[in-house]
Amino acid sequence: MTAVDWYGLGAFGLPMACRCVEAGHTVRAGADRGRVAEFVRAGGLEPSATVRELPIVALCLPSAVEVLDVVRDLETAAWVVDFSSHDPRSAAKAAELLRERGIGYVDCPVSGSVELARAGELTGYLGAGAEDLTEDVRALVDSLCGRVFPTGGLGQGQAMKLVNQVIHLGNVLVLGEGFELADQLGLEPDTVLEALRASSGSSRMLERFGRQMLNESYPRQFSARLARKDIRNALRLSPGLPVAAMVEERLRALVDSGLGEDNFTRLAKRPQGRPER
């Protein structure tokens, strides 16, 4: 199997890195940040450990800022596989910086849940054709993703992830509005949930988060702060998206009120005391 240096041991990166270990790869923490102790207990290597072969560098970092910081400092690698979510322009910049050192780069942002990350069943958006990758890179991607969609050239994986984020975050906003109407009309939450599941108002977001949202429960899976980063990246590239703009407004209100680390589904709840535009 392949040697991997893993950067980004946070809420999503840690289960992905542990899954890599389970798949048989030799995985070393790329830096002494994040949940390194948990990673080592799961069979990963400390940053100071020695590996014989030139590693693939895997990135699962919060934004383009951290990705480019690692890329600028990286001297050698067999390849860089970027599982982070940011934007096509930053992917192109990372690839350019690495090309100067003879290092290949592919963007492969992922979609799914922490549970799917642990199981190696994420959806990957690959910014390259499968024929453009080495066998080792493809094996790494396949060990983490149950389904992989080649989306075209460099940066197109990031583009596809932004499309997904606009749609699923917008869906959560619409669910919140529907639930608010149901509450105003005196409908029972259980009735609302079961009826929607059997109707045209059903969706994956309803299945995953409907009960939590109706109960106003927001266990952390994907923070409002990171969701806002994604929606802002989409709006920078395409400002004329009215639903995305409303989602960004809700997420900004959460971040500004100190709730940025809460789960992103809190955006469905109308902020108290803030008039809607």
C-alpha positions as CSV (number, residue, x, y, z in Angstrom):
1,M,0.0,0.0,0.0
2,T,0.9,3.7,-0.2
3,A,2.6,6.0,2.2
4,V,0.5,9.1,3.0
5,D,1.1,12.3,4.8
6,W,-2.2,13.5,6.1
7,Y,-2.8,17.2,6.7
8,G,-6.1,18.1,8.5
9,L,-7.2,16.0,11.5
10,G,-10.4,17.8,12.3
11,A,-14.0,16.7,12.6
12,F,-14.0,15.3,9.0
13,G,-10.3,14.8,8.3
14,L,-9.7,12.5,11.3
15,P,-12.2,9.8,10.3
16,M,-10.9,10.0,6.8
17,A,-7.3,9.5,7.9
18,C,-8.3,6.7,10.2
19,R,-10.1,5.0,7.3
20,C,-6.9,5.3,5.3
21,V,-5.1,3.4,8.0
22,E,-7.7,0.7,8.1
23,A,-7.4,0.4,4.3
24,G,-3.8,-0.6,4.7
25,H,-2.0,2.6,3.9
26,T,0.9,3.9,6.0
27,V,-0.4,7.2,7.2
28,R,1.6,9.8,9.0
29,A,0.2,13.1,10.4
30,G,1.6,15.9,8.3
31,A,1.7,18.4,11.1
32,D,1.4,18.4,14.9
33,R,-2.0,20.0,14.8
34,G,-5.6,18.7,15.2
35,R,-6.5,15.5,16.9
36,V,-3.1,13.8,16.5
37,A,-3.3,11.8,19.7
38,E,-6.6,10.1,18.5
39,F,-5.1,9.5,15.1
40,V,-2.1,7.7,16.6
41,R,-4.3,5.6,18.8
42,A,-6.1,4.5,15.7
43,G,-2.8,3.3,14.1
44,G,-1.5,6.5,12.5
45,L,2.0,7.7,12.7
46,E,3.3,10.8,14.5
47,P,4.7,13.6,12.3
48,S,8.2,12.7,13.4
49,A,8.0,9.1,12.2
50,T,10.1,8.0,9.3
51,V,8.7,6.4,6.1
52,R,10.8,4.8,3.4
53,E,9.0,5.9,0.3
54,L,8.0,9.4,-1.0
55,P,4.5,9.9,0.3
56,I,1.3,11.1,-1.3
57,V,0.3,14.2,0.6
58,A,-3.5,14.3,1.4
59,L,-5.1,17.5,2.4
60,C,-8.4,17.9,4.3
61,L,-8.2,21.5,5.5
62,P,-10.8,24.1,6.3
63,S,-10.2,26.5,3.4
64,A,-7.9,27.6,0.6
65,V,-5.8,29.6,3.0
66,E,-4.6,26.5,4.8
67,V,-4.2,24.5,1.6
68,L,-2.0,27.1,0.0
69,D,0.0,27.5,3.2
70,V,0.9,23.7,3.2
71,V,1.5,23.8,-0.6
72,R,3.9,26.7,-0.3
73,D,6.0,24.9,2.3
74,L,5.9,21.5,0.7
75,E,9.3,20.6,-0.8
76,T,8.8,17.0,-2.0
77,A,5.9,14.6,-2.5
78,A,4.8,11.9,-4.9
79,W,1.6,13.7,-5.4
80,V,-0.9,16.0,-3.6
81,V,-4.5,14.9,-3.4
82,D,-6.7,17.7,-2.1
83,F,-9.9,16.5,-0.4
84,S,-10.5,20.0,1.0
85,S,-13.5,22.2,-0.1
86,H,-12.6,25.6,-1.5
87,D,-12.8,26.9,-5.1
88,P,-11.5,26.3,-8.7
89,R,-9.2,29.3,-8.7
90,S,-7.4,28.2,-5.5
91,A,-7.0,24.6,-6.9
92,A,-5.4,26.1,-10.0
93,K,-3.1,28.2,-7.8
94,A,-2.1,25.1,-5.8
95,A,-1.4,23.1,-8.9
96,E,0.7,25.9,-10.3
97,L,2.9,26.2,-7.2
98,L,3.4,22.4,-7.1
99,R,4.1,22.1,-10.8
100,E,7.2,24.3,-10.3
101,R,8.6,21.6,-8.0
102,G,7.5,18.7,-10.3
103,I,4.7,17.6,-8.0
104,G,1.3,16.5,-9.4
105,Y,-1.9,17.8,-7.9
106,V,-5.6,16.7,-8.1
107,D,-8.6,18.2,-6.4
108,C,-11.1,15.7,-5.0
109,P,-13.5,17.4,-2.5
110,V,-15.9,15.0,-0.9
111,S,-19.5,15.0,0.2
112,G,-21.1,12.9,2.9
113,S,-21.2,12.5,6.7
114,V,-18.7,11.6,9.4
115,E,-20.2,8.1,9.5
116,L,-19.7,7.7,5.7
117,A,-16.1,9.0,6.2
118,R,-15.4,6.3,8.8
119,A,-16.8,3.7,6.4
120,G,-15.0,4.9,3.3
121,E,-18.3,5.6,1.5
122,L,-17.9,9.3,0.8
123,T,-18.8,10.8,-2.6
124,G,-15.7,12.2,-4.3
125,Y,-15.7,14.9,-7.1
126,L,-12.5,14.3,-9.0
127,G,-10.9,17.2,-10.8
128,A,-9.2,14.9,-13.4
129,G,-10.0,12.0,-15.6
130,A,-9.3,8.6,-14.0
131,E,-6.7,8.0,-16.8
132,D,-4.7,11.0,-15.6
133,L,-3.9,9.6,-12.2
134,T,-1.4,7.1,-11.0
135,E,-2.6,3.8,-9.6
136,D,-1.5,4.8,-6.1
137,V,-3.5,8.0,-6.2
138,R,-6.6,6.2,-7.5
139,A,-6.2,3.6,-4.8
140,L,-6.1,6.3,-2.1
141,V,-9.2,8.0,-3.5
142,D,-11.0,4.7,-3.8
143,S,-10.2,3.7,-0.2
144,L,-12.1,6.8,1.0
145,C,-15.0,7.1,-1.5
146,G,-17.7,4.7,-2.3
147,R,-18.5,6.7,-5.5
148,V,-16.1,8.9,-7.5
149,F,-17.3,11.3,-10.2
150,P,-14.6,12.5,-12.6
151,T,-15.7,16.0,-13.3
152,G,-13.3,17.1,-16.0
153,G,-10.1,19.1,-15.6
154,L,-8.3,20.8,-12.8
155,G,-10.5,22.6,-10.4
156,Q,-13.7,21.1,-11.7
157,G,-14.0,18.9,-8.6
158,Q,-14.2,22.1,-6.5
159,A,-16.8,23.5,-9.0
160,M,-19.0,20.4,-8.6
161,K,-18.7,20.6,-4.8
162,L,-19.9,24.2,-4.8
163,V,-22.9,23.2,-6.9
164,N,-23.8,20.5,-4.4
165,Q,-23.4,23.0,-1.5
166,V,-25.7,25.6,-3.0
167,I,-28.4,23.0,-3.5
168,H,-28.2,21.2,-0.2
169,L,-27.8,24.3,1.9
170,G,-30.7,25.9,0.0
171,N,-32.8,22.8,0.7
172,V,-32.2,23.2,4.5
173,L,-33.3,26.9,4.3
174,V,-36.5,25.9,2.5
175,L,-37.2,23.0,5.0
176,G,-36.9,25.6,7.8
177,E,-39.4,27.8,6.1
178,G,-41.8,24.9,5.7
179,F,-41.4,23.8,9.3
180,E,-42.1,27.4,10.4
181,L,-45.3,27.4,8.4
182,A,-46.4,24.1,9.8
183,D,-45.8,25.4,13.4
184,Q,-47.9,28.5,12.7
185,L,-50.7,26.4,11.3
186,G,-50.7,24.1,14.3
187,L,-49.6,20.9,12.6
188,E,-48.0,18.1,14.8
189,P,-44.3,17.6,14.0
190,D,-44.6,13.8,13.6
191,T,-47.4,14.3,11.1
192,V,-45.4,16.8,9.2
193,L,-42.4,14.6,9.0
194,E,-44.2,11.4,8.0
195,A,-46.4,13.2,5.4
196,L,-43.4,14.9,3.8
197,R,-41.5,11.7,3.6
198,A,-44.3,10.2,1.5
199,S,-44.8,13.4,-0.6
200,S,-43.0,15.5,-3.2
201,G,-41.5,17.6,-0.4
202,S,-39.2,14.7,0.5
203,S,-35.5,15.1,0.2
204,R,-32.2,13.6,1.6
205,M,-31.9,16.7,3.8
206,L,-35.4,15.9,5.2
207,E,-34.4,12.3,5.9
208,R,-31.1,13.2,7.5
209,F,-32.0,16.3,9.5
210,G,-35.7,16.8,9.5
211,R,-36.3,15.3,13.0
212,Q,-33.4,17.3,14.5
213,M,-34.6,20.5,12.9
214,L,-38.2,20.1,14.1
215,N,-36.8,19.4,17.6
216,E,-34.4,22.4,17.3
217,S,-31.5,20.0,18.0
218,Y,-28.2,20.8,16.2
219,P,-25.5,18.2,17.0
220,R,-22.3,19.3,15.4
221,Q,-21.5,17.6,12.1
222,F,-20.6,20.4,9.7
223,S,-20.2,23.9,11.3
224,A,-22.1,26.9,10.2
225,R,-18.8,28.7,9.8
226,L,-17.5,26.2,7.2
227,A,-20.9,26.1,5.4
228,R,-20.7,29.9,5.1
229,K,-17.2,29.6,3.6
230,D,-18.6,27.3,0.9
231,I,-21.6,29.5,0.1
232,R,-19.4,32.6,0.0
233,N,-17.0,30.9,-2.5
234,A,-20.0,30.1,-4.7
235,L,-21.3,33.6,-4.6
236,R,-17.9,35.1,-5.4
237,L,-17.9,33.0,-8.6
238,S,-21.6,33.6,-9.4
239,P,-23.1,36.6,-7.5
240,G,-26.6,36.3,-9.0
241,L,-27.8,33.4,-6.9
242,P,-30.7,34.7,-4.8
243,V,-31.3,31.6,-2.6
244,A,-27.6,31.2,-2.0
245,A,-27.5,34.9,-0.9
246,M,-30.3,34.2,1.6
247,V,-28.4,31.2,2.9
248,E,-25.3,33.3,3.3
249,E,-27.2,35.9,5.2
250,R,-28.5,33.3,7.7
251,L,-25.1,31.8,8.1
252,R,-23.5,35.2,8.6
253,A,-26.0,35.9,11.4
254,L,-25.1,32.7,13.1
255,V,-21.4,33.4,12.9
256,D,-21.8,37.0,14.0
257,S,-23.9,35.8,17.0
258,G,-21.2,33.4,18.2
259,L,-22.9,30.3,16.9
260,G,-20.5,29.6,14.0
261,E,-19.4,26.3,15.4
262,D,-22.9,25.0,15.7
263,N,-24.2,22.6,13.1
264,F,-25.1,24.3,9.7
265,T,-28.7,23.1,10.0
266,R,-29.3,25.9,12.5
267,L,-29.5,28.2,9.5
268,A,-33.1,26.9,9.0
269,K,-34.2,28.7,12.2
270,R,-35.1,32.4,11.6
271,P,-32.7,34.5,13.8
272,Q,-34.6,36.1,16.7
273,G,-34.7,39.9,16.6
274,R,-33.3,40.1,13.1
275,P,-35.8,41.2,10.4
276,E,-35.7,39.3,7.2
277,R,-35.1,41.2,4.0
